[in-house]
Amino acid sequence: MIMIRFHSFILALAVLPFIIFIANSCASADQDPIQALLITGGGWHDYETQETLLVSGINERLGENIEWTIIHEGDGEPDHHLSILQEENWADQYDVIVHNTGFGRVSDSNFVSQMVESHLGTPAVLIHASIHSYRFAEPADPWFEFLGLQSMAHESQREFEVENLAPDHPIMRNFPETWMSPVDEVYIVEEIWGDINPLARAYGVDTEEYHTVSWTHETDGVRIFATTLGHGNETFEQGEFLDKVAYGILWAVGR
């Protein structure tokens, strides 16, 4: 009898985070669904699989509280210019823009500055190579100011420990104190461009120093959540990663 109660207690603990997620989602059920635009594609990564894993994972967590529009272009083309980003006021009809792109060879500074200008006013969530997209524009200042951080390169791929720096922050509330990431890349932080709030960090073996891997930033009143994690598909299969992105979306739109 004691063993049955013990197992029941462990089961309750195991499902508690998911129950909390459902409760939070139900609490906002009377609100209109979040209109999310996912822009994805580019070089170096399996964006087709990541799109499926990301959308399905967030839908499991937010349910009917989110509706997606997906623009997927330029796979294998790191210099591709996404068509929607060339339209005027392209972000206005959405509540949040989720970036999972690999356009690290885009160098047109006019394209980048126009894209950022149109983005201002709409919250953003940025994943992995999105941080490196547009970094070679000359200048790329508008992009770095938007992110609040500049990174131009990453360390060699490996598993590494991610440390939760802000356990009381809404985005990090279910993230463990430390978490071993699947094989990923520690992005080298070269310069801070704004008043960012670091949420998590990882130690870079190559540089022998810690680097921020998740943070928030507010620019012109617009909320931005960014994480450099997300190189491989395995990361998109991790509950801890998907929880963090889902909470990042909720935080970005103020829910």
N, C-alpha and C positions, 0 to 999 in steps of 0.2 A: 504493500500500500504506500509506503514511504517512497519507494522507487517510482511509482506511477506519478505521485505528486511532483517529484523532482523533475521527471521528464516533462511534465506539463509546464512547469515553471521555465525550464530551458526553452521549450517551444515558444512560450509567450514572449520571452526575451528576443528570440530570433526573429519573430514577425513584427515586433514592436515598431521598428523604423518604418516598415511598409504601412502599418496601421496609421502612424502619424502622418505619412504622406497622403493617404486616402482622406484622413480627417481634414487636413489642410485644404485639399482639393475640394472637398464637399463644402467647406466653409466659404469658398469663392464660387460656388455653383450658381449663385444668383447673378454673377457678373457675366458679361459677354466673354466668349472664348478669346484668349490671346491670339491675335493675328501675327503669326511668326513667318518671316521670310528666311528660308535657308538658302544661302548661296554657297555652292560647292563646286569642286573641280580643280584641275591644275596638274602640276607635276609631282612626282616622287611618292605618291600615296595611292592606296586603293579606295578612291572616293566613292565608287559605286557601292561597295560593301559597307563602308562607313556611313553612307547616307541611310541605308536600311537599318543598320544597328542603332544609329543615333535616333532616328525618328521613332522607331518601334520602342526603344528604351525610354524616351521621353513620354511617349503616349501611354506607356504602362504606368508612369508616375503621375502624369497630369490629366490623363483621360480626356474628357470632353472639354476641358478647360483650355485646350490649345488647338488651333487649326493652322495647317501648314500650307505655304506656297513654296515650291522648290524650283530653283533655277540651277541647273547642273550643266556646265559647259567646260570645254577646254581640257578634258582629261589628257594628260601627257604633254600639255602645252603650258609651261610655266610663264610664258610671256603673253598669254591670252588676256584680252580685255573683255570682261563680262559685259554682255549687251545691255543688261538692265542698268548697270552703273553709268552708262552713257546717256541715260534718259534724264530729263529734268524732274526734280522733286521725286525721284524714284523711291525714296523711303517713306514718303508721307502717309501712305495708306496702311502701314504696318505698325504694330506695337513694339516689335523687337526684330532686329536683324541678327541671325545666327550665321557666323562666318566659319566655314571649314574649307579653306582654300589653300592652294599651293601655287600662287602667282608671284613667286620670288624673283622672276626675271622681267617683270613689268618695270619700265624705266621712265615712262612718260609722266613727267611731273605735273603737267596740266590735267591729265586724266586723274591722277591721284588727288590733287587739290580740289578738283571739281567733285569727285566722289565723296571726299570727306565733308566738303561744304554742304552737299545735299544730305549727308548722313546726320549731321548735327540736328538734334531735335528728336531723333529716334534712338532708343536704347540699343545696346549691342552686346552680344556674347561672342567671344572669339576663341577659337580652338587651334592649338598647335601651330601649323605652318601659316595660318592666317597672320600670326604675329610677324612672320618674316616676309609675307606678301608686301610688295610695294616698297621694300626697304632700300632698293637701289634706284628709286627715283631721285633726280637731282634738281632741287633738294627733296628729301623725304620728310622734311620737318612737319608738315601738316599731319602725316600719318603717325609719327612718333608722339606728337602732342595729343592726338586723339587717343592713342593707347596709354599714354603716360609713361612709356618705357621704350627704350631702344635696345634691340638685339639684332646682331648681324650674322651670328654664327652659333653653332651648337657643339657640344662635346660628343665624343664617340658613343655609339649606342650601347646601352647596358641596362640591367635592372638597377634601380636605386630606391632609396627610402625617401618618402615624402613626409615632411613634418608639418603638422597642423599648427599654424601660428595664431589662429583666431577661432578657437572652439566655440566662442559665444556668438560669432557672426552667423546670421541666418543661412548663408551659403554653406558654412562648414559645420553646422550643428550635428550632423550625423556622420561626419568624416572622422575616422579614428585618429588617435593622438599621433601615431605614425602608420604609414601604409607603404608596403613594398610594391612599387610600380612594375608592371611587365616591362619588357625591353622597350625603352623609349629614349628620348634625347633631352639632356639638360641644356636649355637655351642659356647662352652666356649673356647676362645683363651688363650692358656697357654704359648706359646712362639712364637716369630717371628724369623724365621730362615734365612731371607733374606731381601733384600731391596724391600718390597712390596709397592704397591700403593693402599691404602684403597679407595674403591669406595662408600661403603654404610655401615652403622652400625645400630645396634638395641640395645635397653637397656635390659639387663638381670635382671629380677626381682629377681631371686634366688641368683645371685652373686652380685646384686646391682652395676653393672657397665656396660659400653657399650662394645660390642664385634663387631668386623668387620664381616660383613656377605657377602661382595663381594669385591674382590680385583684383581689386576693384579700383575704378577711377571715375571721377565725375568731371565732365568738361561742358561748360555752358549749361549746367543743370541736367545733362544727359548722363544716365548711369551706364557704365561699361563694366562687364565682368570678362576677364581673360584668363586663360590657362595655356601654358606651353605644352601640357601633356596631350597625348593623342596621336602619336606617330603611327603605331601599328593597330591593326584591327582588334587585337586582343584587349587593348585598353578600352575600346568601345564596348567590350563585353563585361567589363567590371562594374558591379553595382555601385561601388564607391565613386567611380568616375561619373557614371550616369546620374547618380543622386546629386553630385556637385553641379553638373551642368543644368539639371532641372531646377535646382534651387537658385542657380545663377540667373536663369530666365525669370523666375518669379521675383527675385530681388530687383532685377533690371527694370521690370515693369511696375514695381512698387506693390506687389501682392504678397 
